[in-house]
Every structure is written in structure tokens, then in C-alpha cells.
């Protein structure tokens, strides 16, 4: 069949993360996928079961359950110092949908979207799907945005700056001064920041600051996925001022109608329930980070200390060769080039797996990489 598909889709590549995952043999140690190895906490699962038993299985409003949006409004105020009313919060099917619908609502053909390089694989792909051109901004040796260098990449066509702190794949956290500087740039140039904050609760050095604290030109993206180990529940949310919500809602209602009702009830229990589970995960990730970093440094491998998320991003030299050899020996990792041209030479290791697996993996690394 000779089918003429959309050019923007034809030009896309399958995610480099998924390519490696699919090529892995049985029993491989997975340091490739960014998914917490913890089970969803029991009180959250119990609420989902209760919702099913009560027949809470129909559509909710397009924006999401009022109770959940009210709880998220309180969360934003208490944890982030942000004044988002429930009417400025939309529940989505994961953070991925939130990023997609925001870009679709904002971008026209010819607009430019600034993305970090290296940066999460979805940012460039979803920007191109919206018809926009992607402008990668090299992160440099500190693996963070330099606000002054970022400013140099802004043109009259710039519509969006994508900000991700803590970062996937680098694990770095932008300082409050850097966040404020980026927010000021967005306000001065009338550019929108899409701020992906899904790793906000996994910070080991520094603190999380949202650019929405300093600018109204922000669409804040978050999710229950990482914080509460709910990746498969596909429950995210975005927050923005009314003029953004009005337009983004149009895309959301046709793409998704509403997020899963059962997942929304589970998320309500997550946000309003005990938070010890989050602290326990964070401390376990810290232990894993410290062990992995110590082993990498002992091998003579250069790696900036990740301040947040659950990724290490060491410089290996030949990332594709290293990833291939590790895969042959039963360790799944991701080449830095999957995250942009400036990722060349780096490899992303996810430490969202058990310490036992990390110890086995580093034993293999010593044979393969040294």
C-alpha cells in the first residue's frame, strides 16, 4: 500500500529509550526506564477499589473532579507558594498529555520552541507535532540552563521555553536565581514557559522552585506518576492562568474528554493522604544515587552529582558503544544521544531499581567499561 502519512509523524523516530528496552534480553537489569520500582501505596489502591465498587466509573467533567482540583489548589499553595484556583487546574492523562495539549494550544507553524539539550525525548517530538520548530539550547558542563545563554536563543518567533527541573536525563536542579531569571526573560519577551515539574519531590540538594512564582506566563505540568509511584495510572495535571486554560481545554476535550475517573479518585487519596511514602522513596533513591555515583567515580568515570530525580548522566565517551556492550552483558541503559546532540558521549542510568540490581549492574560495568 502507498499511504501518504503526515510528514511530521514520518520524520519522528521511535524513542531511543524504548528501542533499547525492546532489544534487551530476558533477565536484563533495567537501568533504562524511569519508573519507580515501588508499588503504589496501599491507601491509594484502596481508594481506587472503593471507587470501582461504588460504580464511580463514568466520565468526570472535562477539567477533572472538583474535589481533586480543590486538593491540588491547596497543594500548590502549601508546597509551592502558588495561587492557582481550582478553575485554573486541569486534570490530564499523565504529564505527557499535559505537555502535548499545551503545545498544541500555543504553537503555530513557524513558531519556535526552546528545549534543553540534552532533554527529555518528548519535548522535541511533541513540539514538532504541533508544527513548531525546535531550538535546542546546550546545557553546558553544569548540565543546566544558563539563563544568559538561553536568552541568546530567543527570537521574535519564540513561543515556548520548556523547563524541566529536576531534570530528566541529567538529574540537575535549577537554582531559585536561575528560575527567576528564566521567568523574567519569559515575561519580558512575552514567551510562555512550560514547566515540567514531575520530579519535584525527589530532590537531594537544593530546593524546588516553580517559575510560576515569578511569572504568569507559565503552564505548570505535574503528575502523580513519579511522586506516588503511579506511572500506570496515567494521572497528571496542569495549572495556568484562565486565558491559557480556556484554549488548552479545547484541545483536551477532543483528545481525551476527561482523565480516568478511578485514577482521579486514587490521586485524591494520594494528595490528601499520608506523605510518608514519598519521603521513604526519596531517601531510598538517595541511597541508590550515592552508591551508584561512588561506583562510577571509583571506575574513573566523570559524573556530575545529580541533585534530583533518579538519573545519573555520566560521560562515557562513546555512548552508543557503551550502551550496546552493556546490553550484550545484561544491563539496559540509554545513550545520551537519545536526549539530543549535546548528549553525545553521555549515558543515562536510572537508579529507580533496587540497590541489589544496581550492585549487580555496576559489577558488570566494571568489566565492560573499564
C-alpha positions as CSV (number, residue, x, y, z in Angstrom):
1,X,0.0,0.0,0.0
2,X,1.2,3.5,-0.8
3,X,-0.2,5.6,2.0
4,X,0.7,9.2,2.4
5,X,1.2,9.8,6.1
6,X,1.7,13.1,7.9
7,X,5.2,14.4,7.2
8,X,5.7,15.4,10.8
9,X,5.0,11.9,12.0
10,X,7.1,10.2,9.3
11,X,10.1,12.3,10.4
12,X,9.8,11.2,14.0
13,X,11.9,8.4,15.4
14,X,10.8,5.8,17.9
15,X,12.0,6.8,21.4
16,X,15.6,5.8,22.0
17,X,14.7,4.7,25.5
18,X,12.1,2.2,24.1
19,X,14.4,1.0,21.4
20,X,17.0,-0.2,23.9
21,X,14.2,-1.6,26.2
22,X,12.7,-3.7,23.4
23,X,16.2,-5.0,22.3
24,X,17.0,-6.3,25.8
25,X,17.2,-10.0,26.6
26,X,15.2,-11.7,29.3
27,X,16.5,-11.1,32.8
28,X,18.4,-7.9,32.0
29,X,18.9,-5.4,34.7
30,X,16.9,-2.3,33.7
31,X,18.6,1.0,34.3
32,X,16.9,2.4,31.3
33,X,13.3,3.1,32.2
34,X,12.4,6.0,34.5
35,X,9.8,4.1,36.6
36,X,9.9,3.8,40.4
37,X,10.2,0.1,41.4
38,X,7.9,0.8,44.4
39,X,4.3,-0.4,44.5
40,X,1.6,2.2,44.6
41,X,0.9,2.8,48.4
42,X,-1.9,0.7,49.8
43,X,-4.2,3.6,50.8
44,X,-4.2,4.9,47.2
45,X,-5.0,1.4,45.8
46,X,-7.8,1.0,48.4
47,X,-9.5,4.3,47.3
48,X,-9.4,3.1,43.7
49,X,-11.0,-0.2,44.6
50,X,-13.6,1.7,46.6
51,X,-14.3,3.9,43.6
52,X,-14.9,0.8,41.4
53,X,-17.2,-0.8,44.0
54,X,-19.2,2.4,44.2
55,X,-19.6,2.5,40.5
56,X,-17.5,5.6,40.0
57,X,-16.7,4.5,36.5
58,X,-18.2,7.2,34.2
59,X,-16.9,10.4,32.8
60,X,-16.0,13.3,35.1
61,X,-16.1,16.9,33.9
62,X,-13.5,17.8,31.3
63,X,-11.4,19.7,33.8
64,X,-11.4,16.8,36.3
65,X,-13.1,16.1,39.6
66,X,-13.8,19.3,41.6
67,X,-12.6,17.7,44.8
68,X,-9.3,16.8,43.2
69,X,-8.8,20.2,41.7
70,X,-9.5,21.8,45.1
71,X,-7.0,19.5,46.7
72,X,-4.4,20.3,44.1
73,X,-5.1,24.0,44.6
74,X,-4.2,23.6,48.3
75,X,-1.2,21.6,47.4
76,X,0.2,24.3,45.1
77,X,-0.3,26.9,47.8
78,X,1.2,24.9,50.7
79,X,4.1,23.3,48.8
80,X,4.9,25.7,46.0
81,X,3.6,29.1,47.2
82,X,1.5,29.3,44.1
83,X,-2.1,30.8,44.0
84,X,-3.9,28.6,41.5
85,X,-7.6,28.4,42.0
86,X,-9.4,25.1,41.1
87,X,-10.7,26.7,37.9
88,X,-7.1,27.2,36.8
89,X,-6.2,23.5,37.2
90,X,-6.9,20.8,34.7
91,X,-6.6,17.0,35.3
92,X,-4.9,15.2,32.4
93,X,-4.0,11.6,31.4
94,X,-0.4,11.9,32.6
95,X,2.0,14.8,32.3
96,X,2.6,13.7,28.7
97,X,-0.9,14.7,27.7
98,X,-0.5,18.0,29.6
99,X,2.6,18.9,27.6
100,X,1.0,17.8,24.3
101,X,-2.2,19.8,24.7
102,X,-0.3,22.9,25.9
103,X,2.0,22.9,22.9
104,X,-1.0,22.2,20.5
105,X,-2.9,25.2,22.0
106,X,0.1,27.5,21.9
107,X,2.1,26.8,18.7
108,X,1.5,27.7,15.1
109,X,3.6,26.7,12.1
110,X,6.8,28.8,12.2
111,X,6.8,29.3,15.9
112,X,9.9,28.2,17.8
113,X,10.1,26.0,21.0
114,X,13.2,26.2,23.1
115,X,14.1,22.8,24.6
116,X,17.1,21.7,26.8
117,X,19.8,19.7,25.1
118,X,20.1,17.1,26.5
119,X,16.5,17.0,27.5
120,X,13.6,14.5,27.8
121,X,12.8,12.9,24.4
122,X,9.1,14.0,24.3
123,X,9.8,17.7,24.3
124,X,11.2,17.9,20.7
125,X,8.9,15.3,19.3
126,X,5.7,16.9,20.7
127,X,6.9,20.4,19.6
128,X,7.3,19.2,16.0
129,X,3.9,17.6,16.1
130,X,2.5,21.0,17.0
131,X,4.0,22.4,13.8
132,X,6.7,24.3,15.7
133,X,10.4,24.4,15.0
134,X,12.7,23.1,17.8
135,X,15.5,25.2,19.1
136,X,17.9,23.1,21.3
137,X,19.8,25.0,23.9
138,X,23.1,23.3,25.0
139,X,23.2,22.9,28.8
140,X,26.9,23.1,29.1
141,X,29.2,21.4,31.6
142,X,26.9,22.0,34.6
143,X,24.0,20.3,32.7
144,X,21.6,23.1,33.5
145,X,20.1,26.1,31.6
146,X,22.3,29.2,31.7
147,X,19.7,32.0,31.6
148,X,22.1,34.3,29.7
149,X,22.8,31.6,27.0
150,X,19.1,30.8,26.9
151,X,18.3,34.4,26.2
152,X,20.7,34.4,23.2
153,X,18.4,31.7,21.6
154,X,15.2,33.7,21.8
155,X,14.0,35.3,18.5
156,X,10.8,37.0,17.5
157,X,9.4,33.6,16.6
158,X,10.0,32.0,20.1
159,X,6.7,30.9,21.6
160,X,7.7,28.5,24.3
161,X,10.6,27.7,26.6
162,X,10.4,24.1,28.0
163,X,11.9,23.9,31.5
164,X,12.4,20.7,33.4
165,X,13.8,20.9,37.0
166,X,14.7,18.4,38.4
167,X,15.8,17.3,35.0
168,X,15.4,14.1,33.1
169,X,18.0,12.9,32.0
170,X,20.6,14.9,33.9
171,X,19.2,14.9,37.4
172,X,20.1,18.6,37.9
173,X,18.1,21.2,39.7
174,X,17.9,24.8,38.6
175,X,18.6,27.3,41.4
176,X,16.0,29.8,42.6
177,X,18.1,32.6,41.0
178,X,18.2,30.8,37.7
179,X,14.4,30.0,37.8
180,X,13.7,33.7,38.5
181,X,15.9,34.8,35.7
182,X,14.2,32.5,33.2
183,X,10.8,33.6,34.4
184,X,11.8,37.2,34.0
185,X,13.0,36.5,30.4
186,X,9.6,34.9,29.6
187,X,7.7,37.9,31.0
188,X,9.9,40.4,29.2
189,X,9.8,38.6,25.8
190,X,6.1,37.5,26.1
191,X,7.1,33.9,25.9
192,X,5.4,31.0,27.7
193,X,7.3,28.6,29.9
194,X,6.0,25.0,30.0
195,X,7.4,23.9,33.3
196,X,7.7,20.1,33.7
197,X,7.9,19.5,37.5
198,X,7.1,15.8,37.8
199,X,10.3,15.1,39.9
200,X,9.7,18.0,42.3
201,X,9.6,15.7,45.4
202,X,12.8,13.9,44.6
203,X,15.5,16.5,45.4
204,X,18.6,15.7,47.4
205,X,20.5,19.0,47.1
206,X,18.8,22.4,46.5
207,X,15.1,23.0,46.5
208,X,12.3,23.0,44.0
209,X,11.1,26.4,42.7
210,X,8.4,26.9,40.1
211,X,8.7,29.7,37.6
212,X,5.0,30.4,38.2
213,X,6.2,32.0,41.4
214,X,7.6,34.9,39.3
215,X,5.6,35.0,36.1
216,X,2.0,34.4,34.9
217,X,3.5,33.3,31.5
218,X,3.7,29.7,32.8
219,X,1.9,26.4,32.2
220,X,2.9,24.2,35.2
221,X,2.9,20.5,34.5
222,X,2.9,17.8,37.1
223,X,1.6,14.2,37.8
224,X,1.0,11.6,40.4
225,X,3.2,9.2,38.3
226,X,6.6,9.6,39.9
227,X,5.7,11.1,43.3
228,X,3.4,8.3,44.3
229,X,4.7,5.5,42.0
230,X,1.5,5.7,39.9
231,X,3.0,5.6,36.4
232,X,0.4,3.2,35.0
233,X,-2.5,5.1,36.4
234,X,-1.9,7.9,33.8
235,X,-2.9,10.8,36.0
236,X,-1.3,14.2,35.5
237,X,-2.4,17.8,35.9
238,X,-1.6,21.3,34.6
239,X,-2.1,24.7,36.0
240,X,-2.2,28.1,34.3
241,X,-4.0,31.4,34.2
242,X,-7.5,31.5,32.7
243,X,-6.5,32.6,29.2
244,X,-4.3,29.5,28.9
245,X,-6.9,27.1,30.4
246,X,-9.6,28.4,28.0
247,X,-7.6,27.4,24.9
248,X,-5.9,24.3,26.3
249,X,-9.3,22.9,27.4
250,X,-10.5,22.9,23.8
251,X,-7.7,20.5,22.8
252,X,-8.1,18.4,25.9
253,X,-11.8,17.8,25.5
254,X,-11.3,16.4,21.9
255,X,-8.2,14.4,22.7
256,X,-9.2,12.9,25.9
257,X,-12.6,14.2,27.2
258,X,-11.6,13.5,30.8
259,X,-8.9,11.7,32.7
260,X,-9.8,8.2,34.1
261,X,-12.3,8.6,36.9
262,X,-10.8,5.8,39.0
263,X,-7.3,7.3,38.7
264,X,-8.7,10.6,39.8
265,X,-10.1,9.1,43.0
266,X,-6.8,7.4,43.6
267,X,-4.9,10.7,43.1
268,X,-7.2,12.5,45.5
269,X,-6.3,9.9,48.2
270,X,-2.6,10.4,47.2
271,X,-2.6,14.2,47.5
272,X,-4.7,14.4,50.7
273,X,-3.4,11.3,52.4
274,X,-0.2,10.5,54.4
275,X,3.0,11.6,52.7
276,X,5.5,9.4,54.5
277,X,5.6,7.1,51.4
278,X,7.1,9.9,49.4
279,X,9.8,10.7,51.9
280,X,10.6,7.0,52.2
281,X,11.0,6.7,48.4
282,X,13.2,9.8,48.3
283,X,15.6,8.5,50.9
284,X,15.8,5.2,49.2
285,X,16.6,6.9,45.9
286,X,19.3,9.0,47.7
287,X,21.0,5.8,49.0
288,X,20.9,4.3,45.5
289,X,22.2,7.5,43.9
290,X,25.1,7.7,46.4
291,X,26.1,4.1,45.8
292,X,25.9,4.3,42.0
293,X,27.8,7.6,42.0
294,X,30.5,6.2,44.3
295,X,31.0,3.2,42.0
296,X,31.2,5.3,38.8
297,X,33.8,7.6,40.4
298,X,35.8,4.6,41.5
299,X,35.8,3.4,37.9
300,X,37.3,6.8,36.9
301,X,34.1,7.8,35.1
302,X,33.2,11.5,35.3
303,X,29.7,12.2,36.5
304,X,28.1,15.4,37.8
305,X,26.3,14.7,41.1
306,X,22.6,14.5,40.3
307,X,20.7,16.8,42.6
308,X,17.3,15.3,42.0
309,X,15.1,12.9,40.0
310,X,16.5,9.4,39.8
311,X,19.0,9.5,36.9
312,X,22.8,9.6,36.7
313,X,24.3,11.1,33.5
314,X,28.0,10.2,33.4
315,X,30.3,11.0,30.5
316,X,31.5,7.7,29.0
317,X,33.0,8.8,25.6
318,X,31.3,6.6,23.1
319,X,27.7,6.3,24.4
320,X,26.3,4.1,21.7
321,X,29.2,1.6,22.0
322,X,28.9,1.6,25.8
323,X,25.2,1.0,25.8
324,X,25.5,-1.8,23.2
325,X,28.2,-3.6,25.2
326,X,26.3,-3.2,28.4
327,X,23.1,-4.6,26.7
328,X,25.0,-7.6,25.5
329,X,26.0,-8.2,29.1
330,X,22.5,-7.8,30.5
331,X,22.3,-4.1,31.6
332,X,19.8,-1.8,30.0
333,X,20.9,1.9,29.8
334,X,20.2,4.8,27.4
335,X,22.6,6.6,25.1
336,X,22.9,10.3,25.7
337,X,22.2,11.0,22.0
338,X,18.6,9.8,22.6
339,X,18.2,13.1,24.5
340,X,19.8,15.5,22.0
341,X,23.0,16.1,20.1
342,X,24.7,17.5,23.2
343,X,24.0,14.2,25.0
344,X,26.7,12.6,22.8
345,X,29.2,10.8,24.9
346,X,26.9,10.5,27.9
347,X,24.8,7.6,29.2
348,X,21.7,7.8,31.3
349,X,21.4,5.3,34.1
350,X,18.1,5.2,36.1
351,X,18.5,4.2,39.7
352,X,14.8,3.7,40.1
353,X,15.5,0.0,40.6
354,X,16.7,-2.0,43.7
355,X,20.1,-1.5,45.3
356,X,20.7,-5.2,44.7
357,X,20.2,-4.6,40.9
358,X,22.4,-1.6,40.9
359,X,25.2,-3.6,42.6
360,X,24.9,-6.3,40.0
361,X,24.9,-3.7,37.2
362,X,27.9,-1.8,38.5
363,X,29.8,-5.2,38.7
364,X,29.1,-5.7,35.0
365,X,30.0,-2.0,34.2
366,X,33.5,-2.6,35.8
367,X,34.1,-5.4,33.3
368,X,32.6,-3.7,30.3
369,X,33.5,0.0,30.7
370,X,36.9,-0.2,32.4
